[in-house]
Amino acid sequence: MLEPALPPDEIERLQALYRYDVLDTPAEEVFDRITRVASALAEVPICLISLIDGDRQWFKSKVGLDVRETPRSISFCGHALLEDGHFIVSDATKDARFADNPLVTGGPGIRYYMGIPLEVPEGPKIGTLCVIDREPRELSESTKACLHDLAMMVVREMELRMAATTDALTGALNRRMSLRLISQETSRCARNPGQTFSFAMLDLDRFKAINDTWGHDAGDLVLESVARACHSCLRGQDTLFRLGGEEFGILFTDTPMAEAAEAAERIRAFLADQSILIGTEMISVTASIGVAEHREDDVAPPALVARADKALYEAKNQGRNRVQVAG
């Protein structure tokens, strides 16, 4: 059996998946309708919307299968992530990569497999829409084309979900998503001892004065500009949140405290060096930032967020426009 290799953009791919806030959520009719149609269209007994997490494939929707997830190491969908277009196995018993796979030798007895990667607008592939048969077979080109259309519908539905978790002004994710993604990172670190992550709280200094002097429209321009600046300084696997008002959060995946503090300092310096045009005037904006690293005893997101917030408060008290790490 050949285990699926990791895509070169694995960290960014996982971060994109987590942004959709869909893992371990209940079944939804909008997705179940797609798998039912795909199963009937391809005339196969099994159809799945499979999302590939770090060490598992989890099924958002399923037809003809009882389990909710299986290990990524034995998944066909893990191989499909590496392909453009679609990935087909016509007879798994005659394919050296899969002949001794437990999903072939045991239940559900896979013979035919076609997986279409779910490619999200940012670029990564977060999972597949796949159809499975217990007998070798081939699908017509017209059926394959229709399955591609259904895969696009899956991505579209996830995009609609995402719209409800994104701040309309800045494009950053909202507070609810910050707690969700911190929870997912906490679970990931629990499954992978030795891995860690950090979280930063960023607050614009004296932002009220901008609103009072130039008005709330000017304040909105500043917030948009700050979000763009933050995004330009972040890596693909990092995530920006607007927590409320002029307060932002940053999730640094696979990043210990020292590296997160360096990244926060780059953001602080970049903001301090730029000017923003408001009407006919150029104004400067600075930010105070508090950084905290995940601890094994962080059983809930508020513990990590509270330490970052305390560090932010200390940065404000020490004169603003600085980065403070949590003790």
Summary of the structure (lengths in Angstrom):
residues: 327
radius of gyration: 23.0
end to end distance: 47.9
largest distance: 73.0
contacts: 1093
relative contact order: 0.11
helix: 42%
strand: 24%
